[in-house]
């Protein structure tokens, strides 16, 4: 993995600037909230002063326009006024709720938590206690920083996935380009091999030798076709899954060590599935070779085909050392490998072939000291 100091420094600076901007917005919002709360407190203290003047006079006494205006002007802050005799008056609370004594007591406790009650006194005599809650505007403002944070997190997530998708797309283009170039490079010596094999047929050489060479040439042509299809949408045709799997099985069996015991079993004689032959065979080949590597060249490989309703399951079983359960999903990620050699692309390509190209599923069905079972599930046509 390449490390670019300038790029990493730039990313760090951008992250620091973004963090500073977010912190500044939150600090400013918090300051505004506190200022607004102080203004509301001052307004309520003025209201309490006007109320104290009202309480010490009888209702028929003219209190003047200013006092009446102050008392009537507050139309947003919910208030509960508890007089010294226990009587209760409310303001900006619906009439239906005022009749509910439980609601009033609950509101008083709530208002006490939100704001310190104001004691209304006159000449040293306690007249009433004012309990008031936050206004609607203040309540909305209280949740503004949370909403802002959620928006920022959402925006950051969108940006993260955009760059991640963009990076993945670039990597896919790179792998596709490398694969197509590999297919192109293989094509030249492959043509020569075809020619040389035709010359060998004219010589006094056993036909069994030329037939085996032909099989390997066909295999190279298949590999070339596989690489050439990476990066493009492959064509799917109806094929017998039993025959396709068995052909790959037979080819691998003949070219594997005698220390590997192969077995093939199918619950059905034939079953049609929409496949891309070369890519499906590549998938089976990858799974079998991974199993052989896990067994370190000695053990048993079994391939089973089991119908399951609208799907067919292809099981590849080995007697290797097994896979940790925590690694069941990570083994399908590019670059993840337990081998000393290799790039860890085999299973990631297998997953892509099965799930993206064939709309199927692949997973580790089970794994332990006795071995591992890989399961491919494909829709039956």
Residue pairs with C-beta under 8 A, 6 or more apart in sequence:
22 149
22 152
25 148
26 145
26 148
26 149
29 141
29 144
29 145
29 148
30 145
32 141
33 138
33 141
33 142
33 144
36 137
36 138
36 141
37 134
37 138
40 77
40 134
40 135
40 138
41 115
43 74
43 77
44 74
44 77
44 79
44 115
44 118
44 130
44 132
45 118
46 70
47 70
47 71
47 74
47 79
47 130
48 118
48 120
48 130
50 66
50 67
50 70
50 71
51 71
51 81
51 120
51 128
51 130
52 120
52 121
52 122
52 127
52 128
53 63
53 67
53 122
54 63
54 67
54 71
55 83
55 120
55 122
55 127
55 128
56 122
56 127
57 63
74 91
74 92
75 92
76 92
76 135
76 136
76 137
77 91
77 92
77 132
77 133
77 134
77 135
78 90
78 91
78 92
78 93
78 107
78 111
78 132
78 133
78 135
79 90
79 91
79 92
79 93
79 130
79 131
79 132
79 133
80 88
80 89
80 90
80 93
80 104
80 107
80 108
80 111
80 130
80 131
80 132
81 88
81 89
81 90
81 91
81 120
81 128
81 129
81 130
81 131
82 88
82 108
82 128
82 129
82 131
83 89
83 127
83 128
84 126
84 127
84 128
88 104
90 98
90 104
93 107
97 103
97 104
98 104
107 131
107 133
108 131
110 133
111 117
111 131
111 132
111 133
112 131
114 133
114 134
115 131
115 132
115 133
115 134
117 129
117 130
117 131
117 132
118 129
118 130
118 132
119 126
119 129
119 130
120 126
120 127
120 128
120 129
120 130
121 127
134 142
171 334
172 231
173 231
175 230
175 231
175 345
176 230
176 231
176 232
177 231
179 227
179 228
179 230
179 231
180 227
180 228
180 230
180 231
182 227
183 224
183 225
183 227
183 228
186 220
186 223
186 224
186 227
187 224
190 217
190 220
190 221
190 224
193 213
193 217
193 220
194 217
197 210
197 213
197 214
197 217
200 209
200 210
200 213
201 207
201 210
215 251
219 251
222 278
222 281
225 278
226 278
226 279
226 282
229 276
229 278
229 279
230 349
233 357
234 276
234 279
234 357
235 276
236 274
236 275
236 276
236 357
236 358
237 274
237 275
237 276
237 277
238 272
238 273
238 274
238 275
238 381
239 272
239 273
239 274
239 275
239 277
239 280
240 270
240 271
240 272
240 273
241 271
241 272
241 273
241 275
241 305
241 312
241 314
241 378
242 266
242 268
242 269
242 270
242 271
242 305
243 270
244 275
244 277
244 280
244 281
245 264
245 266
245 284
245 303
245 305
245 314
246 264
246 266
247 281
248 281
248 284
248 285
248 288
249 262
249 264
249 284
249 288
249 303
252 262
252 284
252 285
252 288
252 289
253 262
256 262
256 292
257 292
257 297
257 298
259 297
259 298
259 299
260 292
260 295
260 297
260 298
260 299
260 300
260 301
261 299
261 300
261 301
262 300
262 301
262 302
263 300
263 301
263 302
263 303
264 302
264 303
264 304
265 302
265 303
265 304
265 305
266 304
266 305
267 304
267 305
267 306
267 307
268 305
268 307
271 305
271 307
271 312
271 380
272 380
272 381
273 312
273 378
273 379
273 380
273 381
274 358
274 379
274 381
275 358
275 378
276 353
276 357
276 358
279 353
279 357
279 358
280 353
280 358
282 349
282 350
282 353
283 350
283 353
283 354
283 376
284 303
284 314
284 316
286 346
286 347
286 349
286 350
287 316
287 350
287 374
287 376
288 301
288 303
288 316
289 346
290 318
290 346
290 347
291 299
291 301
291 316
291 317
291 318
291 320
291 372
291 374
292 299
292 301
292 318
293 320
293 339
294 318
294 320
294 321
294 322
294 372
295 301
295 318
295 319
295 320
296 320
299 318
299 319
299 320
299 371
300 317
300 318
300 319
301 316
301 317
301 318
302 315
302 316
302 317
302 318
303 314
303 315
303 316
303 317
304 313
304 314
304 315
304 317
305 312
305 313
305 314
305 315
306 312
306 313
306 315
307 313
307 380
308 377
310 379
310 380
311 360
311 377
311 378
311 379
311 380
312 377
312 378
312 380
313 375
313 376
313 377
314 375
314 376
314 377
314 378
315 365
315 373
315 374
315 375
315 376
316 373
316 374
316 376
317 371
317 372
317 373
317 374
318 371
318 372
319 370
319 371
320 371
320 372
321 369
322 367
322 368
322 369
322 370
322 371
322 372
323 331
323 364
323 367
323 372
324 367
325 367
327 336
328 363
328 364
328 367
330 336
331 347
331 364
332 347
332 348
332 350
332 351
332 362
333 344
333 348
334 343
334 344
334 345
334 348
335 343
335 344
335 345
335 348
336 344
336 347
336 348
337 343
337 344
350 362
351 362
354 360
354 361
354 362
354 376
354 378
355 361
355 362
358 378
359 379
360 376
360 377
360 378
360 379
361 375
361 376
361 377
362 374
362 375
362 376
362 377
363 374
363 375
364 372
364 373
364 374
364 375
365 373
365 374
365 375
366 372
366 373
367 373
